[in-house]
Amino acid sequence: MKDIISIIIVVLIVGWLLGFIGFSAVVGNLIHLLLVVAVILIILKLQNKV
């Protein structure tokens, strides 16, 4: 399960970066939503380690 969360985090961050660089005017809100979801998953992953 931890590996799946790590993969999801990486995919969301990469998607956010690609969208931010290439499509910032078109899908700005979606890009920020992806970033928020990625940050939430990172926080949850860090809590599970402790």
DAHU-V60411 format. One record per pair of residues at least 24 apart in sequence whose ideal C-beta (glycine too) atoms are under 6 Angstrom apart, sorted by the first residue. I is the first residue (numbers start at 1). J is the second residue. If there is no record, write none. Layout:
BEGIN
I|J ; I|J
END
This chain:
BEGIN
5|41 ; 5|45 ; 9|38 ; 9|41 ; 9|42 ; 12|37 ; 12|38 ; 13|38
END
